[in-house]
C-alpha cells in the first residue's frame, strides 16, 4: 500500500499552511477560517492583486514545512517573541477556499463577500481574508457587522488600517463610489462604526485635502509613516489599538501590504515610497494579535511585480504570526 509522507513545499494542494480544506458547514466555534478573495476589478492602480490569495497560500506551504518536516514531534519557538508553537493545532485552522466573485457585477460580488464572512462569524469562527484589492475590506467589514448584529444589539466596531493610503475618497470620477480608494469612506457611513474609532497607520506621500479634513473634523486618528519612524512602531500601534477599541465591541484589522516600503515589498497594487520595514510590520502584528479583533485581512499582494516572491512570503508570515496563538500555541 502506498504510504503518504511529508510533501515538498511546491507539491500538493495549496491551502494556507497546509491546513485542512473545508466548507462553511464544517466550521465550529473557535475555528480560524481562511477565505480568499481574488479580486482586482475595483483597483485604481496596478492590476494583479487577484493573484494574491493563491500566491500567499503557495508560499505558506514553505513555512508549513517547519511543522511537517523540521519539527514534526517538537515545538517551535519564535526567537523574537518567545512564543512556543505546538506542532498540533490548538484550534482548527480551515481553508474554505475562495469566495464566489462576479467580474461584471460589483454589487453581487460585494454581497457574496459579505455573506461569506458573515457565515464564518455566525459559526463563532474567526475570519482571515486574503485579498485581492483593498475594496474587499468594505463588504467583509459589512459581513462581520451583519452577523454580530444578528446576536442582539447592534455592535459598535472599531477599524484599524495599516496602509500607505487613506482610501477615504467620497467618489472617483472614473470608477464611482465602489473601489479600493473609497472603501474606508463606505465603512465610515455604516451605523456600526463611529469615525473616532477609525485609525490609519502608515499613510504617506500625497493625500486629498478633503480626506485629512474629514479625519480631523470627525475625530479619526492617523499616524503617518514619518510619525511611525519617529515614535517607533510599538508606541504607534499601541496608540492605534487604544483609539480603535475605545468603547467598541471589537476591531476589524486590515493590512495593505503597501504599508511596507516598496523597495522591500515591491509586489503590491500601488507604489508609495517611505514605508515601514518588514520587521516593523511583523512587530506590529505581534501587538495586533493581542487586540480585541473580530476579523483580519491582508490585501493588495500583487505577485507579478515581485519575481523574488518576498512580498507574498511577508504576507504569509504576517498571517502565521497573527493566527499562531489562536491555532498552534498553548
C-alpha positions as semicolon CSV with decimal commas, in nm:
position;residue;x (nm);y (nm);z (nm)
1;X;0,000;0,000;0,000
2;X;0,125;0,346;-0,087
3;X;0,209;0,543;0,226
4;X;0,178;0,920;0,233
5;X;0,472;1,123;0,365
6;X;0,565;1,488;0,410
7;X;0,526;1,676;0,083
8;X;0,775;1,910;-0,078
9;X;0,674;2,278;-0,046
10;X;0,588;2,302;-0,415
11;X;0,377;1,984;-0,420
12;X;0,025;1,909;-0,309
13;X;-0,283;2,129;-0,275
14;X;-0,221;2,487;-0,179
15;X;-0,423;2,553;0,132
16;X;-0,295;2,804;0,385
17;X;-0,012;2,640;0,584
18;X;-0,133;2,302;0,453
19;X;-0,440;2,334;0,674
20;X;-0,736;2,108;0,601
21;X;-0,967;2,224;0,326
22;X;-1,322;2,266;0,448
23;X;-1,652;2,436;0,388
24;X;-1,878;2,658;0,593
25;X;-2,075;2,361;0,723
26;X;-1,756;2,223;0,881
27;X;-1,689;2,529;1,099
28;X;-1,705;2,507;1,477
29;X;-1,673;2,776;1,744
30;X;-1,312;2,881;1,791
31;X;-1,200;2,779;1,443
32;X;-0,990;3,013;1,232
33;X;-1,137;3,021;0,882
34;X;-0,933;3,148;0,587
35;X;-1,101;3,263;0,267
36;X;-0,951;3,408;-0,048
37;X;-1,095;3,695;-0,249
38;X;-0,900;3,701;-0,579
39;X;-1,048;4,030;-0,695
40;X;-0,887;4,340;-0,851
41;X;-1,165;4,477;-1,070
42;X;-1,203;4,770;-0,830
43;X;-0,832;4,850;-0,810
44;X;-0,737;5,205;-0,909
45;X;-0,368;5,141;-0,970
46;X;-0,173;4,829;-1,070
47;X;-0,374;4,521;-1,158
48;X;-0,263;4,177;-1,043
49;X;-0,381;4,155;-0,683
50;X;-0,630;3,891;-0,795
51;X;-0,335;3,651;-0,780
52;X;-0,256;3,744;-0,420
53;X;-0,453;3,473;-0,237
54;X;-0,303;3,193;-0,446
55;X;0,049;3,332;-0,401
56;X;0,009;3,365;-0,024
57;X;-0,119;3,010;0,001
58;X;0,161;2,877;-0,220
59;X;0,440;3,040;-0,024
60;X;0,279;2,946;0,308
61;X;0,350;2,582;0,224
62;X;0,719;2,662;0,268
63;X;0,650;2,795;0,616
64;X;0,444;2,490;0,698
65;X;0,749;2,266;0,650
66;X;0,853;2,383;0,995
67;X;0,560;2,184;1,133
68;X;0,568;1,890;0,893
69;X;0,935;1,825;0,837
70;X;1,172;2,024;1,057
71;X;0,997;1,969;1,389
72;X;0,721;1,710;1,343
73;X;0,738;1,592;1,705
74;X;0,882;1,901;1,874
75;X;0,789;2,260;1,948
76;X;0,894;2,570;1,762
77;X;0,995;2,892;1,934
78;X;0,958;3,239;1,789
79;X;1,301;3,390;1,858
80;X;1,160;3,743;1,854
81;X;0,874;3,689;2,097
82;X;0,941;3,363;2,279
83;X;0,603;3,222;2,169
84;X;0,607;2,843;2,174
85;X;0,425;2,693;1,879
86;X;0,298;2,338;1,908
87;X;0,303;2,117;1,603
88;X;-0,053;2,012;1,678
89;X;-0,337;2,257;1,640
90;X;-0,480;2,429;1,946
91;X;-0,788;2,524;1,746
92;X;-0,870;2,417;1,397
93;X;-0,742;2,614;1,105
94;X;-0,958;2,559;0,798
95;X;-0,909;2,691;0,447
96;X;-1,251;2,746;0,292
97;X;-1,110;2,829;-0,050
98;X;-1,214;3,138;-0,244
99;X;-1,546;3,319;-0,225
100;X;-1,771;3,350;-0,530
101;X;-1,690;3,652;-0,747
102;X;-1,868;3,809;-1,044
103;X;-1,633;4,028;-1,252
104;X;-1,906;4,231;-1,423
105;X;-2,121;4,280;-1,114
106;X;-1,959;4,465;-0,824
107;X;-2,272;4,463;-0,610
108;X;-2,328;4,089;-0,650
109;X;-1,962;4,028;-0,568
110;X;-1,986;4,256;-0,265
111;X;-2,289;4,066;-0,142
112;X;-2,103;3,736;-0,186
113;X;-1,809;3,862;0,019
114;X;-2,036;3,996;0,293
115;X;-2,237;3,673;0,307
116;X;-1,926;3,454;0,316
117;X;-1,763;3,647;0,600
118;X;-2,094;3,672;0,787
119;X;-2,137;3,295;0,772
120;X;-1,796;3,247;0,935
121;X;-1,886;3,485;1,217
122;X;-2,227;3,318;1,263
123;X;-2,041;2,995;1,331
124;X;-1,839;3,175;1,602
125;X;-1,525;3,122;1,399
126;X;-1,263;3,389;1,327
127;X;-1,237;3,511;0,965
128;X;-0,900;3,568;0,796
129;X;-0,943;3,716;0,448
130;X;-0,677;3,714;0,175
131;X;-0,711;3,981;-0,096
132;X;-0,746;4,095;-0,359
133;X;-0,757;4,474;-0,388
134;X;-0,848;4,674;-0,082
135;X;-1,210;4,732;-0,182
136;X;-1,291;4,386;-0,046
137;X;-1,250;4,515;0,310
138;X;-1,575;4,709;0,285
139;X;-1,804;4,412;0,213
140;X;-1,602;4,196;0,455
141;X;-1,650;4,453;0,732
142;X;-2,018;4,469;0,646
143;X;-2,045;4,091;0,676
144;X;-1,890;4,097;1,024
145;X;-2,125;4,375;1,134
146;X;-2,433;4,198;0,998
147;X;-2,352;3,868;1,167
148;X;-2,273;4,027;1,503
149;X;-2,593;4,230;1,479
150;X;-2,797;3,913;1,449
151;X;-2,694;3,820;1,804
152;X;-2,891;4,102;1,962
153;X;-2,797;4,465;1,993
154;X;-2,627;4,643;1,707
155;X;-2,250;4,615;1,754
156;X;-2,015;4,909;1,770
157;X;-1,694;4,823;1,587
158;X;-1,351;4,975;1,554
159;X;-1,145;4,985;1,238
160;X;-0,766;4,977;1,216
161;X;-0,596;5,008;0,876
162;X;-0,222;4,972;0,809
163;X;-0,174;5,133;0,471
164;X;0,016;5,387;0,263
165;X;-0,319;5,547;0,174
166;X;-0,639;5,657;0,346
167;X;-0,884;5,509;0,092
168;X;-1,127;5,775;0,211
169;X;-1,239;5,921;-0,121
170;X;-1,608;6,005;-0,140
171;X;-1,617;5,917;-0,508
172;X;-1,395;5,862;-0,809
173;X;-1,453;6,024;-1,147
174;X;-1,379;5,705;-1,340
175;X;-1,486;5,429;-1,102
176;X;-1,760;5,577;-0,887
177;X;-1,823;5,504;-0,520
178;X;-1,705;5,143;-0,500
179;X;-1,331;5,088;-0,541
180;X;-1,015;5,047;-0,339
181;X;-0,982;5,422;-0,293
182;X;-1,327;5,469;-0,141
183;X;-1,387;5,165;0,076
184;X;-1,288;5,328;0,407
185;X;-1,539;5,608;0,340
186;X;-1,807;5,348;0,270
187;X;-1,724;5,182;0,602
188;X;-1,743;5,519;0,782
189;X;-2,101;5,557;0,659
190;X;-2,218;5,240;0,833
191;X;-2,420;5,258;1,153
192;X;-2,190;5,015;1,335
193;X;-1,890;5,247;1,343
194;X;-1,802;5,595;1,460
195;X;-1,520;5,796;1,300
196;X;-1,338;5,830;1,633
197;X;-1,281;5,453;1,623
198;X;-1,125;5,463;1,276
199;X;-0,745;5,458;1,270
200;X;-0,483;5,462;0,997
201;X;-0,118;5,369;1,048
202;X;0,141;5,437;0,778
203;X;-0,015;5,682;0,529
204;X;0,242;5,884;0,339
205;X;0,310;6,079;0,024
206;X;0,016;6,286;-0,103
207;X;-0,346;6,276;0,009
208;X;-0,657;6,465;-0,092
209;X;-0,709;6,756;0,148
210;X;-1,073;6,665;0,198
211;X;-0,965;6,329;0,340
212;X;-0,745;6,497;0,601
213;X;-1,015;6,750;0,685
214;X;-1,270;6,469;0,724
215;X;-1,042;6,272;0,958
216;X;-0,956;6,576;1,170
217;X;-1,310;6,711;1,194
218;X;-1,458;6,371;1,282
219;X;-1,206;6,269;1,546
220;X;-1,043;5,988;1,347
221;X;-0,679;5,901;1,412
222;X;-0,400;5,875;1,161
223;X;-0,033;5,812;1,232
224;X;0,178;5,884;0,926
225;X;0,476;5,675;0,824
226;X;0,704;5,960;0,931
227;X;0,538;5,965;1,274
228;X;0,587;5,590;1,300
229;X;0,957;5,637;1,223
230;X;0,984;5,900;1,497
231;X;0,761;5,739;1,760
232;X;0,850;5,377;1,692
233;X;0,618;5,102;1,577
234;X;0,531;4,982;1,927
235;X;0,407;5,321;2,050
236;X;0,224;5,381;1,720
237;X;0,035;5,052;1,718
238;X;-0,043;5,072;2,089
239;X;-0,196;5,416;2,033
240;X;-0,386;5,285;1,730
241;X;-0,536;4,991;1,918
242;X;-0,645;5,217;2,203
243;X;-0,823;5,457;1,969
244;X;-0,988;5,184;1,760
245;X;-1,106;4,979;2,057
246;X;-1,232;5,254;2,289
247;X;-1,598;5,185;2,361
248;X;-1,626;4,918;2,091
249;X;-1,718;4,550;2,081
250;X;-1,413;4,461;1,872
251;X;-1,182;4,579;1,596
252;X;-1,166;4,493;1,229
253;X;-0,796;4,484;1,133
254;X;-0,685;4,532;0,773
255;X;-0,330;4,535;0,637
256;X;-0,250;4,668;0,293
257;X;0,091;4,526;0,208
258;X;0,189;4,862;0,060
259;X;0,230;4,991;0,416
260;X;0,575;4,835;0,373
261;X;0,822;5,033;0,163
262;X;0,811;4,906;-0,199
263;X;1,189;4,864;-0,207
264;X;1,134;4,580;0,042
265;X;0,792;4,456;-0,072
266;X;0,754;4,552;-0,440
267;X;0,470;4,312;-0,521
268;X;0,183;4,543;-0,434
269;X;-0,103;4,723;-0,604
270;X;0,030;5,079;-0,558
271;X;0,377;5,224;-0,511
272;X;0,440;5,479;-0,234
273;X;0,793;5,530;-0,109
274;X;0,891;5,577;0,254
275;X;0,701;5,293;0,419
276;X;0,773;5,083;0,723
277;X;1,012;4,786;0,716
278;X;0,916;4,418;0,713
279;X;1,043;4,385;1,069
280;X;0,820;4,673;1,176
281;X;0,521;4,508;1,010
282;X;0,585;4,184;1,196
283;X;0,633;4,374;1,521
284;X;0,301;4,546;1,454
285;X;0,135;4,207;1,405
286;X;0,269;4,090;1,741
287;X;0,078;4,376;1,904
288;X;-0,230;4,344;1,685
289;X;-0,278;3,976;1,766
290;X;-0,345;4,077;2,127
291;X;-0,609;4,331;2,024
292;X;-0,982;4,251;2,053
293;X;-1,006;4,163;1,685
294;X;-1,324;4,039;1,519
295;X;-1,164;3,981;1,177
296;X;-0,830;4,020;0,998
297;X;-0,747;4,073;0,635
298;X;-0,433;4,127;0,432
299;X;-0,469;4,271;0,084
300;X;-0,304;4,418;-0,226
301;X;-0,040;4,148;-0,277
302;X;0,039;4,152;-0,650
303;X;0,293;3,873;-0,707
304;X;0,366;3,950;-1,070
305;X;0,554;4,264;-0,965
306;X;0,789;4,072;-0,736
307;X;0,972;3,784;-0,905
308;X;1,165;3,720;-0,582
309;X;0,846;3,615;-0,401
310;X;0,941;3,824;-0,098
311;X;0,614;4,020;-0,081
312;X;0,382;3,720;-0,063
313;X;0,618;3,550;0,182
314;X;0,598;3,853;0,409
315;X;0,218;3,847;0,387
316;X;0,212;3,476;0,472
317;X;0,447;3,534;0,765
318;X;0,220;3,810;0,894
319;X;-0,081;3,577;0,875
320;X;0,110;3,299;1,051
321;X;0,225;3,528;1,331
322;X;-0,127;3,664;1,378
323;X;-0,307;3,328;1,394
324;X;-0,034;3,130;1,573
325;X;-0,160;3,195;1,929
326;X;-0,513;3,101;1,819
327;X;-0,413;2,787;1,631
328;X;-0,076;2,650;1,737
329;X;0,015;2,780;2,084
330;X;-0,083;2,660;2,431
